[in-house]
Amino acid sequence: MDKQYLLAPGPTPIPPRVLLAMAEPIIHHRAPVYEKILQEVREGLKYLFQTKNEVLIFASSGTGAMEGAVTNTLCAGDKALVVEGGKFGERWANICKAYGVKPHVLSGEWGQSIDPARIAQSLKEDPSIKAVFTQATETSTGVLYPIKEISEIVSHYPGTIMVVDAISHLGAVELPMDEWKLDIVVAGSQKAFMLPPGLAFAALSDKAWGFVAKSTLPKFYFDFKKELKNLQQNQSAYTPAVSLVMGLSESLKKIQADGLVKVFSRHALLAKATREAMLALGLKLYAPQAYSNAVTAVMAPPGVDGQKVVKILRDKHNLTIAGGQDQAKGKIFRIAHMGYVDKFDVIMAVAAVEMTLKELGYSLEMGKGVHAAMQVLLE
Ligand SMILES: Cc1ncc(COP(=O)(O)O)c(C=O)c1O
């Protein structure tokens, strides 16, 4: 196989020592050796989520934990407020509808953030809303939402919880769960966790656990109460993804050794280098103001199909980034810089984008983007 380069917003590259940990012979999940690993993992997850509470682990993609966040806290007929400015905001509304929860959708323009005043207004008009669902980073647009501000508003409503899908955010961009009074934070392994797909995570505040006690929606595998009880004994209700948990143990050790401050500033630097490179090439950012440091969404230049950029990069240069989804399809391409990514990955991606755009007839001065990125990376 030819050498491949992965700069998609999930799955993301995996450090060799994590790969090696997952290649270890399988161990039995009811044995003390596994329980010891899980005990360390529990502490590592609390560090990463910046919470004193337990972080539940499920063998599923991130959506499983999103579904669990709905089914474990709400009842049929409950009202929810959903921030929807991209593909993943839609997912919250769809999960709610599947379980008979009534979503009131606050739609925003794709590529733009949301004004927290809109959430304040909605809650003022209808304080019976039980949950506010949002993304932290909306991966489909590259937008960063004002989570701290929204959460501050929600925290004044004892009957409302703040639920954050941080699947493409956690471990890349700051999100101190307890300090910002977030009630549920959901994440997935295939992003800044530096792991393959297959694990989903959910952390709940004491307030959210109070909702769990009253929730009557159906649930079975994603039963948070049952999973918490098991986790507290270094166990899981069902057979866990043992090898992924062994990899998780390694990746959490790396994150803890580096420290969150360093991890976030590395992401910030890589993101800035990517943005500056794209601007130097005369391109526009899809999220020009409220950009996330996890993924950069770039407008394809006039006359160039964003999907073609992605296709040529993949088929000709073996470099995978992501295209636009739904209304952004063909209009944008997205370069991720989350997890096990460093400065030379960014330089490589910028160089490959330059070559591809040139091939597609876009007039640019080759090397100008790379130069801009290098300048930022030398900061
Ligand atoms: C913000 C966000 N939410 C939800 C998901 C869905 O996660 P999964 O595909 O792991 O179920 C993704 C995946 O890309 C995401 O980026």
The ligand as an SDF file (V2000), in Angstrom:
LIG
                    3D

 16 16  0  0  0  0  0  0  0  0999 V2000
  -19.6750   16.9410   16.2530 C   0  0  0  0  0  0  0  0  0  0  0  0
  -19.9790   15.5150   15.9240 C   0  0  0  0  0  0  0  0  0  0  0  0
  -21.0570   14.9410   16.4550 N   0  0  0  0  0  0  0  0  0  0  0  0
  -21.3770   13.6830   16.2020 C   0  0  0  0  0  0  0  0  0  0  0  0
  -20.6110   12.9070   15.3690 C   0  0  0  0  0  0  0  0  0  0  0  0
  -21.0220   11.5080   15.0970 C   0  0  0  0  0  0  0  0  0  0  0  0
  -20.1440   10.6500   15.6890 O   0  0  0  0  0  0  0  0  0  0  0  0
  -20.0560    9.1350   15.2600 P   0  0  0  0  0  0  0  0  0  0  0  0
  -19.8960    9.1060   13.7910 O   0  0  0  0  0  0  0  0  0  0  0  0
  -18.8560    8.6830   16.0300 O   0  0  0  0  0  0  0  0  0  0  0  0
  -21.3090    8.4890   15.7170 O   0  0  0  0  0  0  0  0  0  0  0  0
  -19.4740   13.4430   14.7800 C   0  0  0  0  0  0  0  0  0  0  0  0
  -18.6630   12.6300   13.8620 C   0  0  0  0  0  0  0  0  0  0  0  0
  -18.0030   13.1050   12.9900 O   0  0  0  0  0  0  0  0  0  0  0  0
  -19.1440   14.7790   15.0710 C   0  0  0  0  0  0  0  0  0  0  0  0
  -18.0570   15.3510   14.5390 O   0  0  0  0  0  0  0  0  0  0  0  0
  1  2  1  0
  2  3  1  0
  2 15  2  0
  3  4  2  0
  4  5  1  0
  5  6  1  0
  5 12  2  0
  6  7  1  0
  7  8  1  0
  8  9  2  0
  8 10  1  0
  8 11  1  0
 12 13  1  0
 12 15  1  0
 13 14  2  0
 15 16  1  0
M  END
$$$$
